[in-house]
Amino acid sequence: MWGTRHEYALDHRLGALDSRTVAGVEYQSTEFDSPRANGGTPSVNAFNPGEIPFAFPPRQDARRADVKQTALFAENRTRLAAPLALVTGVRYNWLDADVARPVNAVAFSRDFNYADWRAGLVYDVSPSANVYA
């Protein structure tokens, strides 16, 4: 797993209100391999197991996944009154997923491109705690 995030912040005013806008880009890459034994373990009689051979077949990749995600985002926090702020955000994601099960010769690739957004209020209960709705 590897990722990086770069963001830029700008403190400014919207009329008489203090505001902070943050914009940036994010990239994440995840590669996952899950080796499993191919063929399983031998069956034995639970009441008379006899000699149990412990020679297992060689390990193979039973599952592989490669997921890459890139996103652009922008967020804003505007102080409405001393304990209350309006927060908004928008994000666009490009997600590419490649999944394979080599043992079964099954594979698929899928691309997801989507935008999401949010808006809410933050109330500062104390200097170190707040509530979001």
Order of alpha helices (4+ residues) and beta strands (2+ residues): beta-beta-beta-beta-beta-beta
